[in-house]
Amino acid sequence: MEMSNVFALLGGLALFLYGMTMMSNGLELAAGNKMKTILEKLTTNRFLGVGVGALITALIQSSSATTVMTVGFVNAGLMKLENAVWVIMGANIGTTITGQLIALDITALAPVIAFVGVALIAFFKSKRLDAIGTIAAGLGILFMGMDMMSGAMVPLRSSPEFISIVSNFENPLIGIAVGAIFTAVIQSSSASVGILQALAMSGVITLPSAIYVLFGQNIGTCITAVLASIGTGRNAKRTTILHLSFNIIGTLIFVFISMVTPFAHWMQALTPSNIPAQIANVHTVFNIVTTLLLLPFGKQLVQLTYKILPEKEGHEDRMDVKYLDFNIFTNDFHIGTSAIANTQLFNETQNMLDVAIDNVRRSFELMISYKDEKYEKLQKSEDYINFLNKQIVDFTTNAISNEFPLEGSQTIGLFLKVSADLERIGDHAVNIANRAKLLHDENRHFSDEAMDEIGIMSSLCTNILDELKIMKYDEFKNLVDKVDIIEENIDKTNREFNINQLIRLKQKKCTTENSVVYTKILTDFERIGDHGLNIAESFYKIRKAVAAMKMKPEMIEE
């Protein structure tokens, strides 16, 4: 190859990759807002799941993007791992659409398609037309790049050295390794298959030489999901393992088929004069057949991920978040990011609430029977509450700085307020524990009557906090009314018990020092009730904002 051919090859590759990116971005812009709605309607039905995965990937032209989105949704709790397996299978089918489009060979019309796309972008001020124009321009540029690449590689047909290298691709191990590594580098199976088709157009490579490379490309595409799962929860990592398992099992099956049957020749016979179409057809058959073979074994694939990545043991004391995934702000693919961020914040504040409830209960238990071990455990939990509060603050700062819809940013800001109220509840539990420690250290005791009253206040507060344990947004509807009734009861009981304490003090049934401590404990419980009501009100506002985003008027009525 001369230098002019090398430059043409690089220029063609640049145009091809840029065109694919433009087309993908345009499709995402046109269909992205509907992606979360589609996924929300996903059920445990395996056929629907495969269909949804294939549809989404066909719309956005990227199985990597669909898988990254699935990893994020599983990590956020928006999707179960058992459902994710069907979406991933469908995504592998949907990604073959790009190869089939390339196989149509509309190179002659490519400049016209690109011109129409650019005209729509430049001369019209419509977001819809802008998205359509981006898709068209990307498609045209993609084919122009394909034409440049295939033309630049024509001299390689007479190169003995290159022919020798390509002949090695017929070795399964070499072919799979080349396909996997190349695809992992460019992080797109659609792009790597397209480049393989460009080689075929120039007559440099035939299907028998390309088939094992093609199988390897299906493995290499998993690298994007692997990178997206770094720093996520274990279920999100298992989603990546599902993706890898699917493609590795499919590769093993088709390597065996190709070695014991004339599979490549069968596929050549379908389109004898069109090698790019042969490659596209093998890619499609690989993913459809693998899906059909593995469809009955979805549960077994999920079980396999648990064997490869089992639950951790003995890590209860580790300081870490359970649901927040900061990686969602660094990924280039942003479909559903607002929904993921809101769901992760909801789950993490519920996690924080669990710890706060335990500490409120522990603080009363310390009043009944003080033990150093329990006091130290309460302090460790308080450190964890403070840690979670800081993480939620950092997460919300990142989230609000992203270009989310207004309602999405509003709900995210409300979760910040929930976290602050939970942190204050934790502080009041520590106050009560410290007062229990003081009484223990100084060998002082409350009367049975005073302890009964403290028990009543503790019970009322835990009742409020238990009401705040929510499974889904619809349960927010009557939350404020329920919590408000309990909180008013706490205020009334607090006033009544303070009067009782003054009577006991007047009758010299308790000391002044104990009376001061008792009053402060009642105040702590009363403040816990106030913060509980604040959280209930925030949850109600969150529900209204979520309802507004879903455009359901009946859900946002006062």
C-alpha positions, 0 to 999 in steps of 0.5 A, spaced: 500 500 500 502 507 498 501 512 503 495 515 499 492 508 500 494 509 508 491 516 508 485 514 505 484 508 509 484 512 515 480 517 513 475 512 511 475 509 518 474 516 521 468 517 516 465 510 518 466 511 525 463 518 526 457 516 521 456 511 526 456 515 532 452 521 529 447 515 527 447 512 534 446 519 537 440 521 532 437 515 534 438 516 541 435 523 541 429 521 537 427 515 541 431 516 548 425 519 552 421 513 550 426 508 553 425 508 560 417 507 559 419 501 554 423 498 560 418 500 565 413 495 562 418 490 561 415 483 565 418 477 567 415 474 560 422 472 557 419 473 550 417 480 551 424 481 554 427 479 548 423 483 544 424 489 548 432 488 548 432 487 540 427 493 539 431 498 544 438 496 540 435 496 533 433 504 535 439 506 538 444 502 534 448 499 539 448 493 544 453 496 548 449 502 550 443 497 551 447 493 556 450 499 559 443 502 560 441 495 563 447 495 568 445 501 570 437 499 571 439 493 575 444 497 579 438 502 581 433 497 582 429 499 576 430 492 573 431 485 576 437 481 574 432 475 572 429 480 567 436 483 565 438 476 562 432 477 556 434 484 555 441 482 553 439 476 549 435 481 545 440 486 545 445 481 541 439 480 536 438 488 535 445 490 534 445 485 527 441 491 524 447 495 523 450 490 519 444 488 515 444 496 513 451 496 511 450 489 506 444 493 502 450 497 499 447 504 498 454 507 496 452 511 490 446 514 494 450 516 500 452 523 498 445 524 497 443 521 504 448 525 507 446 532 504 439 531 506 441 530 513 445 536 513 440 540 510 435 538 515 440 540 521 442 546 518 435 549 515 430 547 520 429 549 527 425 543 529 428 538 534 424 532 531 427 534 524 434 535 527 434 528 530 432 525 523 437 529 519 442 527 524 440 519 523 440 521 515 447 524 515 450 519 519 448 514 515 450 517 509 457 519 512 458 511 514 457 509 507 462 514 504 467 512 509 465 504 507 467 506 500 473 510 502 476 504 506 474 498 501 477 502 496 484 504 500 484 496 501 484 494 494 491 493 493 492 488 499 489 483 495 495 482 491 500 483 498 503 476 499 504 478 507 497 480 508 494 474 505 498 470 509 496 474 515 489 473 513 489 466 512 491 465 519 484 468 521 481 461 519 485 458 525 479 459 531 483 461 536 487 466 532 481 469 529 477 469 535 482 473 539 483 478 533 476 479 533 475 480 541 481 485 541 479 489 536 472 490 538 474 491 545 479 497 543 473 500 539 468 498 544 463 497 538 461 490 535 457 494 530 463 498 528 468 492 528 463 488 523 462 494 519 470 494 518 470 487 517 465 488 511 469 493 508 475 488 508 470 484 504 468 489 499 475 490 497 476 483 496 481 482 501 477 477 506 472 471 504 467 469 509 471 462 511 477 467 513 472 472 517 467 467 520 472 466 527 473 473 527 466 475 527 465 470 533 470 474 537 467 480 535 461 478 539 465 477 545 469 483 545 463 488 545 462 486 552 468 490 554 463 496 554 459 493 559 465 491 563 467 498 564 460 500 566 460 495 572 466 498 575 464 500 582 457 498 581 453 493 586 454 486 585 447 485 581 450 490 576 456 486 575 452 480 574 449 483 569 455 484 565 457 476 567 450 475 563 452 478 557 459 475 557 456 468 558 451 469 553 457 471 547 462 466 550 457 460 550 454 462 543 462 462 540 463 455 543 457 453 540 458 456 533 466 454 533 463 447 534 458 447 528 463 451 524 468 445 525 464 439 524 459 442 518 460 446 512 457 452 516 461 457 512 459 454 505 452 454 507 452 461 509 456 463 502 450 459 498 445 464 501 448 470 497 454 468 493 456 474 490 455 479 496 460 477 501 458 483 506 451 480 506 454 473 508 458 477 514 451 480 516 447 474 515 452 470 520 452 475 525 444 475 525 444 467 525 449 467 531 445 471 535 438 469 533 440 461 534 444 463 541 438 466 543 433 461 541 438 455 544 439 459 551 432 462 552 430 456 556 436 456 560 435 464 563 434 462 570 440 457 570 444 463 567 442 467 572 444 462 577 451 461 574 452 469 575 451 467 583 456 462 582 462 466 579 460 472 583 457 470 590 454 474 595 460 477 600 460 474 607 463 478 613 463 485 610 457 488 614 462 493 618 465 495 611 463 503 610 460 503 603 454 505 599 449 500 597 445 503 591 449 509 589 453 509 582 457 515 581 459 511 574 452 513 571 455 521 571 461 519 567 458 514 561 457 517 555 450 514 554 445 518 558 438 514 557 434 514 563 440 517 567 435 521 571 430 515 573 436 511 575 439 517 579 432 518 583 431 510 584 438 510 587 437 516 591 430 513 594 434 506 595 440 509 599 435 513 603 431 507 605 438 504 607 440 510 611 433 510 614 434 502 616 440 504 620 437 510 623 431 506 626 436 501 629 439 506 632 433 509 635 431 502 638 438 501 641 438 508 644 432 506 648 435 499 649 441 503 652 436 506 657 433 500 659 440 496 660 446 499 658 452 495 655 458 498 652 458 493 646 451 496 644 453 503 645 459 502 641 455 499 635 450 505 636 456 509 635 459 505 629 452 506 626 452 513 627 459 514 623 455 510 617 449 514 617 454 520 617 458 517 611 451 516 607 449 523 608 456 525 605 455 520 599 448 522 598 450 530 598 456 528 593 451 524 589 446 529 588 451 535 587 453 530 581 446 529 579 443 536 579 449 538 575 447 534 569 442 536 564 436 533 567 429 535 566 427 540 571 422 535 575 428 530 575 432 535 579 427 537 583 426 530 586 434 529 587 434 536 591 428 533 595 432 527 597 438 531 599 433 534 604 431 527 606 438 525 608 439 531 612 433 529 616 435 522 617 442 525 619 439 529 625 435 523 627 441 519 628 444 525 632 438 525 636 439 517 637 446 519 639 444 524 644 439 519 648 445 514 648 450 519 651 445 520 656 444 513 658 451 512 658 451 518 663 446 515 668 450 508 667 457 511 669 454 515 675 450 510 677 443 514 677 436 511 675 429 513 673 423 511 676 419 506 673 414 511 671 419 515 668 422 509 664 414 507 662 413 514 659 420 514 655 418 507 653 412 510 650 415 516 647 420 511 643 415 507 641 411 513 638 418 515 634 419 508 631 412 508 629 413 514 625 420 511 622 416 505 620 411 508 616 417 511 612 419 505 610 416 505 603 416 500 597 414 504 591 412 511 590 404 510 590 405 508 597 407 516 599 400 518 597 397 518 604 403 518 608 403 525 610 396 524 614 399 518 617 405 521 620 402 527 622 397 524 626 403 520 630 407 526 630 401 530 633 400 525 638 408 525 640 407 533 641 401 532 646 404 526 650 411 530 650 407 536 654 403 531 658 410 527 660 413 534 662 407 536 666 408 529 670 415 530 671 414 537 674 409 533 679 414 528 681 420 533 682 415 537 686 413 531 690 421 530 691 420 523 687 426 525 683 432 529 683 433 535 679 439 532 675 435 526 673 429 531 671 434 535 667 436 529 663 429 526 663 427 533 659 432 532 654 431 525 652 423 527 651 426 533 647 430 528 643 424 524 641 420 530 640 425 532 635 425 525 632 418 526 630 419 533 627 424 530 622 420 524 621 414 529 619 419 533 614 421 526 611 414 524 610 412 531 607 419 530 602 416 524 600 410 526 598 413 532 594 417 527 590 411 523 589 408 529 586 414 530 581 415 523 579 407 523 577 408 530 573 414 527 569 410 521 568 404 525 565 399 522 570 394 528 572 390 523 577 396 522 581 398 529 582 391 531 585 392 534 592 
